[in-house]
């Protein structure tokens, strides 16, 4: 029986990944900070899909939290065959306005946790028949989003790190891929108190559709997955346009977002 470990598993894309993998018949290991919400998610998934779900409460911004999840990935009993590094954090304050501790926490979760859990998977999976590492990044990692500088930089790291791992394991039994969604209907922005009404409706994606495309393509040969035709065109343009034009476009977008968001906060999944 395949076993998928999902971080940030009870909200947003994490919850969508849990539903999709459970529907395929995969058992689950659900990771997040809130044990009560994990248990509620576990019960709902088991009742609906007839699978077994484990609950693993862990704060992935800490060394101890990551160590607990790494130990589960390394476990030979009921081995993890799919790792979904989904947990992430966004700050809706310009760099210099948020507390330095919040900026550091963002890097701990978005970068160091992905590094640590991927390390455990790379060590464990090949010797037991292979597996899949699917990291969740963002289209924000392809452009200089001035309003969320640390977030964009952290996602750029996730994308490049994952692509490099995919190159490293191209001829092995370990699949490695990264999904880079655009604006997606989840609780992420709402929990941060961010007003996203300035974003046009055609730029929003459905979480289940993002996850279904991510899983299908991650099992193929392309390690970088950008769901949706709109975002594939946007990122293709961002890659070929002169960088000054990209910065000008992002400056205009950031100005609209900053004007709209008088009350900014942070979101974590």
N, C-alpha and C positions, 0 to 999 in steps of 0.2 A: 504493500500500500504506500503510495507516495505521501510525503509529509512536507508541507510548505510552512515556513516560518515567516511571519509578516510583522514588521514593526509599524507602530502607529495604526493598530489593526481595527480600532472600533469607530473611526470616523473617516469621512472623505474617501480618498483613493484607497486607503488601507482597508476600509470596510468593503469597498467594491472588489478589491483583490480577494478578500476572504470569501465573499459570495461566489465569485467566478470560479475559484479553485475548489471550493466545497461542491459546487454544482458539477464539477468534473470528477468528483469522488475522492479528492485529496483530503487526508487528515491535516489538521492545522495546529500550529503553535502561534498563539496570539500574544503579541508583545506590546505593552504600552505602560504608562505610569499608573493609571487608575484601575485598581483591581476590580472594583465593583462593576465598572462599565465593561471590563473584559469578561467577567462572569456572565453578565447579561447577554453579551454578544455570543459567547460560547454556547449558552443554552439555546438561543434563537437559531444558530447555525446547525447545531446538532439535531434539533427538532425538525428543521425544514429539510435538511439534506441527508440526514442519517450518517453523518461522519463523526469522528472523534476530534474534539478540539481541546488542546491544553492551554492553560492560562499561565503566562509568565510575566508578572509585573516587574518592570525595570525602568529606571530613569537613565536613559541613554546619554544624558549629558554628563554622567559620572563614570569613572573608571570601573567602579563596582557594578553598576548596572550593565555596562557593556560586557564585563567579565562573566556575569551570569548568563547572558545570551550566548556569548562565545562558547561557554561550556555546553550549552544545549546543542549548538551546531556541531560541536565535536563529538557528541554522544553517539556511540555505536548502536545503542538500543533505540529502535524506531528512528533511524537516521533521517536527518533533514535532507531532502532532495532538491528543494527550491527555497532560495532565500530572496525575499522581497524587502530591500532596504527602502522603506517608504517614509519613515518618520522624518519630519523636517520642521523647521521653524522659520518664520518670517518676521522681520521688524518693520513697522510702518513709521519709522522716523529716519530722518536724514542722518548720515554718519556724523557724529559729533553731538547730536541731540540725545540719542539713546545712551543709557548708562554703559560704560565699558564692560561691566559684568554681563549685560545682556548681549553685547556683541560677541563676547567670548563664549557665552552659552550657545549662541547660534552656530559658531564654528565647531564646538564640541559635538553638537547633534548632527549638523548637516555634513560635516567633513570627517571628524575623528570617529564617530560611531560607524559611518559607512566603511571607513578604512579598517577598523577593528573587526567588524562582523564579516567583511569580505575576506580578511586575512584568515579567520577561522574556517570559512567555507573553502577557500583555496587549499588550505592544509588538509581538510577532511574529505571533501567530495570526490576528488579524482581516484583515490584508493578504494572507494566503495562503489565504483561504477559510474561516477560522473554526477552531474546535476546542473542546476541553473541558478545563476546570480542575476537578478534583475534590480537595478538601482533606479530610483525615481529622481530625476533631475527637473529641469524646467527650461523653457525657451528663454527665460531670463538669463541663462548662462551664456547665450550667444551674443547678447547686446549689453552695452554699458548703461544699466538702469540707475541713474544718479540718485533716485529716491530710495533705492534699496541696494546700496552698493555692496554691502557684505553678503546679502542674499545672492545677488547675481554672481559674485565672485565664488561663493561656495558651490553654486550649481555648475559654474564653469569647471571647477575642480572635479566634481562628481562625473561630469560628462567625459572629460579628458581621461580621468583615472579609469573609468569603465572601458572606454575605447582601447586604452593601452592594455588592460587586462584581456580584452577580447583578442587582441593581436597576440599576446603571450600564449593564450590557450586555444588559438585557432585550430590546431591539429590535435586537440585532446578531446576527452569526453566531457569537458566542462564548458557549458555555454555561458557567455557573459554578455549582457545587454543593458542599455540604459534607455529609459523612456523620458521624453522631454515635452510635457504637456504645456499648453498655453493656459489662458484663464479657464478654469473648470468649476462647474457648480458643485461646491462642497461647503462645509462650515468654516473653511480656513479663514477667509476674509471677514466673515461675520464675527468670528470669535476674537479677531483682532480689533474690532470696532472700526474697520476700514470701509469708507463709502466708495463703492466701486461703480456707482451709477454713471460715471463718465466713460466707462468701457462699453462700446456698442454691442448690441445683442449678438451680432454675427461672429463676434470674437469668443463667445462662450462655448464651452464643450460640456458634454455629458460624461460624468465619471465612469459609468458602466461601459460606455463606448470607448473611452480612453483605455480602460483596463483590458477590454476584449482585444483591441488592436495591439496593445503592448504584449500581451501573452502570446498571441498568434505570431507576431513578428519576432519576438525574442527567441522563439524556438526555431526560427529560420536562420538566415545567414547575415542579416544586417544588424550590427551591434548598436546602432543609433536609431531610435524610433521617435519620430515627430508626428504625433497623431493629428489627423485632419489636414485637408488640402490647403486651407487658409494659412496655417502656420508653416507648412512646408514651403509655400511660396514666400512668406515673410522672411524666413530664415535663409532661404536661397538668395534673396535680394540682399539681406544683411551681410552675407558672405562675399558678394561681388561688388557692392557699392563702395565708393571711396569712403574711408573711415570718417572724414569730416562730415559727410552727409548723414551717416548713421548717427553720429553724435548730435547733430542738429535735430534729427527726428526724435531721438530719445529725450533731448532737452525739452522739446515741445510737449511730449507725452508726460514727462515728469512734472512740468509746470502745471498741467491740467490736473494731474493726480494730487499734487501738493495743495492746490487751491481747494479741491473737493474735500480733502481729508484734514479738517481742522482738529479732529480728535483721532490721533493715531495711536496704535498699540502694537502688540505682538501676537502672533498665532503660533501654536505648536501642535503637531499631531504625533 
